[in-house]
Amino acid sequence: MTSIKTKLGSFIYRLRGQKPFSRGYTAYKQQVIEQILQENLFGVDRLPSGYGLRLDERVIEYPWLLSRLPVNAGKILDAGSVLNFEWLLNQPGLQNKRLFISTLAPEKACFWQRGISYVYEDLRSACYRDRYFDWVVCLSTLEHVGLDNTRLYTQDIFQPETYPDTYLIAIKELQRILKPGGRLYLSVPFGSYKNHGWLQIFDQTMVNRVIDAFVPAQWEAHYFQYQLEGWQTATSEACQNATYFDWYEHGGHDPDYAAAARAVVCLEMVK
């Protein structure tokens, strides 16, 4: 159930013109995603008109993940700490699983009372043993590997890196710690390649490298594109020139009010 605080933040955001990252943005985004999940509005083949208008790619990634994740119990790794929110942890697909969260540095929110294990590490050298997890989730994380993570994610002075190709090392590590038959749920911003310093936009060549490095028994890719009317399903070809709105670099807004990625690819790969 959406809290009063979230509802109030959402109301303020709408009242002020729904400008991404203005006051109430996070609350509004949460409320929209909760509604999408409750009303089953997400589909990999078609999205409703106006879906996720002026919202970032989480409005795609979370519903996509929860629509694909099996309901049975098992061990799951959140590689990048995108699930570390109470309202997400309350979703039925996550409640019966033993959750591990790996990220670079401690975060303000910590739900140890739920039995969640937190590990602070580099995904390129994961501490877990081989074939340990039933599922690995890595949403909007791979694009930061090997780049400058001091802007948002850590104060470690050794983290402003410039090794953009080392995302492939992380992929091989995630493959290593998955059980045979286990699944990796992965997403990255997609489109025309650009290195923003703290993240990079993946093009199809890079996506192909990810698939080749993982060596999946089977895999499936879904592409989504943000336009003036909101998010819609798309193809790789339709998204190949998509760009990323880097709010931290430019501030303000573009005419389409994109909040971040203008395209995202979601990959489900079976070991």
C-alpha positions in Angstrom: 0.0 0.0 0.0 1.3 3.4 -1.0 2.2 5.5 2.1 0.7 9.0 2.8 4.2 10.5 2.5 4.6 9.0 -1.0 1.1 10.2 -2.0 1.9 13.7 -0.8 5.2 13.8 -2.7 3.5 12.5 -5.8 0.8 15.2 -5.5 3.4 18.0 -5.1 5.2 16.7 -8.2 2.1 16.7 -10.4 1.1 20.1 -9.0 4.4 21.6 -10.1 4.2 20.4 -13.7 5.8 16.9 -13.6 9.3 18.0 -14.3 11.8 15.1 -13.9 13.9 15.3 -10.7 11.9 18.2 -9.3 10.4 17.8 -5.8 8.3 14.7 -5.5 9.7 13.0 -8.5 10.8 9.8 -6.7 7.5 9.5 -4.8 5.5 9.9 -8.1 7.7 7.4 -9.8 7.1 4.9 -7.0 3.4 5.4 -7.1 3.2 5.0 -10.9 5.3 1.7 -10.8 3.1 0.4 -7.9 0.0 1.1 -10.0 1.6 -0.6 -13.1 2.3 -3.7 -11.0 -1.1 -3.8 -9.3 -3.0 -3.4 -12.6 -0.7 -5.5 -14.7 -0.2 -2.7 -17.2 3.3 -3.8 -18.4 3.8 -6.0 -21.4 6.9 -6.8 -23.5 4.9 -6.6 -26.7 2.8 -3.5 -26.0 2.5 -0.7 -23.5 -0.5 1.6 -22.9 -0.5 5.1 -24.3 1.4 7.5 -22.1 3.2 4.8 -20.2 5.9 6.2 -17.9 5.6 9.7 -19.3 8.5 11.8 -18.0 9.9 9.0 -16.0 13.2 7.2 -16.1 13.9 3.6 -17.2 13.0 2.1 -13.8 9.4 2.3 -15.0 10.4 -0.3 -17.5 13.0 -2.3 -15.6 11.1 -3.1 -12.4 7.9 -4.3 -14.1 9.9 -6.3 -16.7 11.9 -8.0 -13.9 8.9 -8.9 -11.8 6.9 -10.1 -14.8 9.8 -12.6 -15.6 11.0 -13.7 -12.2 9.6 -17.1 -11.0 7.5 -17.1 -7.9 9.3 -20.1 -6.3 11.8 -19.8 -3.5 15.6 -19.7 -4.0 18.7 -17.5 -3.7 18.8 -14.3 -5.6 21.6 -11.7 -6.0 20.8 -8.0 -6.6 24.1 -7.0 -8.3 24.0 -3.2 -8.0 21.4 -2.6 -5.3 18.5 -1.6 -7.4 16.0 -3.6 -5.2 17.0 -2.0 -1.9 13.6 -0.2 -1.4 11.0 -1.4 1.1 8.1 -1.0 -1.4 9.9 -3.2 -3.9 10.9 -5.8 -1.3 7.2 -6.1 -0.5 6.4 -7.3 -4.0 5.3 -11.0 -3.9 8.0 -12.1 -6.3 10.7 -11.2 -3.9 9.2 -12.0 -0.5 9.9 -15.7 -0.6 13.5 -15.5 -1.8 16.8 -15.3 0.1 18.2 -11.9 -1.1 21.8 -10.9 -1.3 22.7 -7.3 -2.3 26.2 -6.5 -3.7 27.1 -2.9 -4.2 30.2 -0.6 -3.9 29.4 1.1 -0.6 26.9 1.1 2.3 23.6 2.9 1.6 21.3 4.8 3.9 18.6 2.1 3.7 19.3 -1.3 5.2 16.8 -4.0 5.7 18.9 -6.6 7.6 15.8 -7.4 9.7 14.4 -9.1 6.6 17.3 -11.4 6.5 18.9 -9.6 3.5 22.7 -10.0 3.2 24.7 -6.9 2.2 28.1 -7.3 0.6 30.2 -4.3 -0.5 32.4 -5.3 -3.4 33.4 -4.8 -7.0 31.3 -7.0 -9.3 34.4 -7.8 -11.3 35.7 -9.9 -8.4 32.6 -11.2 -6.6 33.2 -13.1 -3.4 30.5 -15.8 -3.9 31.3 -19.3 -4.7 30.7 -20.9 -8.1 27.1 -21.9 -9.0 25.5 -20.4 -5.9 22.6 -18.3 -7.1 19.3 -19.3 -8.7 18.9 -15.8 -10.1 21.0 -12.7 -10.6 19.5 -9.2 -11.1 21.7 -6.5 -12.6 19.5 -3.6 -13.7 21.1 -0.3 -14.9 24.4 -1.2 -13.2 26.7 -2.7 -15.9 27.0 0.7 -17.6 28.8 2.1 -14.5 31.4 -0.7 -14.3 35.0 0.5 -14.8 34.0 4.2 -14.9 33.8 7.1 -12.3 31.6 5.9 -9.5 32.5 8.7 -7.1 29.8 11.0 -8.4 26.9 9.1 -6.9 27.9 5.7 -5.5 31.1 5.8 -3.4 33.7 8.2 -1.9 36.5 5.7 -2.6 39.3 7.7 -4.2 40.3 4.7 -6.2 36.9 4.5 -8.0 37.2 7.2 -10.6 38.2 4.6 -13.2 38.5 4.8 -17.0 38.3 1.1 -18.0 35.1 1.0 -20.0 35.6 -2.5 -21.4 35.8 -4.2 -18.0 32.0 -4.7 -17.9 32.8 -8.0 -19.6 34.7 -9.1 -16.6 31.6 -8.5 -14.5 29.4 -10.5 -16.9 31.8 -13.5 -16.6 31.6 -13.2 -12.8 27.8 -13.1 -12.8 27.8 -16.2 -15.0 30.2 -18.0 -12.7 28.1 -17.6 -9.6 24.9 -18.7 -11.3 23.7 -22.3 -11.0 23.3 -24.2 -14.2 19.9 -23.3 -15.5 20.0 -20.1 -13.4 18.9 -16.8 -15.0 20.5 -13.4 -15.3 18.1 -10.4 -15.6 20.1 -7.6 -17.1 19.3 -4.1 -18.4 21.5 -1.3 -19.7 20.7 2.1 -21.4 20.8 1.5 -25.1 21.3 3.6 -28.3 24.1 5.5 -29.9 27.3 4.8 -27.9 28.6 7.5 -25.6 30.8 7.4 -22.6 29.5 10.0 -20.1 32.4 9.4 -17.7 30.2 7.9 -15.0 28.2 5.6 -17.3 28.2 4.5 -20.9 25.4 3.9 -23.4 25.5 0.5 -24.9 25.1 0.0 -28.6 24.2 -3.4 -30.3 27.8 -4.4 -30.7 28.3 -4.1 -26.9 25.1 -6.0 -26.2 26.3 -8.8 -28.5 29.6 -8.9 -26.5 27.6 -9.3 -23.3 25.7 -12.2 -24.8 28.9 -13.8 -26.1 30.7 -13.4 -22.8 27.8 -15.0 -20.8 27.5 -17.9 -23.3 23.8 -18.5 -22.5 22.0 -21.7 -23.2 19.1 -19.5 -24.3 18.4 -15.8 -24.1 15.8 -13.2 -24.9 16.1 -9.4 -25.5 13.4 -6.7 -25.2 13.9 -3.1 -26.3 12.0 -0.1 -25.1 12.2 3.5 -26.3 11.2 6.8 -24.7 9.4 9.3 -26.9 7.4 12.5 -26.3 4.3 10.4 -25.5 6.1 8.1 -23.1 7.7 4.6 -23.2 6.9 2.1 -25.9 8.2 -1.3 -27.0 10.7 -1.1 -29.8 13.4 -2.9 -31.8 17.1 -2.6 -31.7 17.1 -0.8 -35.1 14.5 1.7 -33.9 16.6 2.6 -30.9 20.1 2.6 -32.4 20.3 6.4 -32.4 18.8 7.0 -29.0 20.6 9.3 -26.6 20.8 9.7 -22.8 19.7 12.8 -21.0 22.5 13.4 -18.4 20.7 15.6 -15.8 23.9 15.7 -13.7 25.8 17.2 -16.6 23.2 19.5 -18.1 20.5 20.1 -15.6 17.2 21.5 -16.8 15.1 19.5 -19.3 14.9 18.7 -23.0 11.7 19.3 -24.9 10.7 15.6 -24.5 11.3 15.8 -20.7 13.3 12.6 -20.8 14.5 11.8 -17.3 17.5 9.6 -18.3 17.8 6.9 -20.9 15.8 7.3 -24.1 16.1 3.5 -24.8 16.8 0.5 -22.7 17.4 -3.2 -23.5 16.4 -5.9 -21.0 18.1 -9.2 -21.4 17.1 -12.5 -19.8 19.9 -15.1 -20.2 19.8 -18.7 -19.0 23.1 -20.3 -18.0 
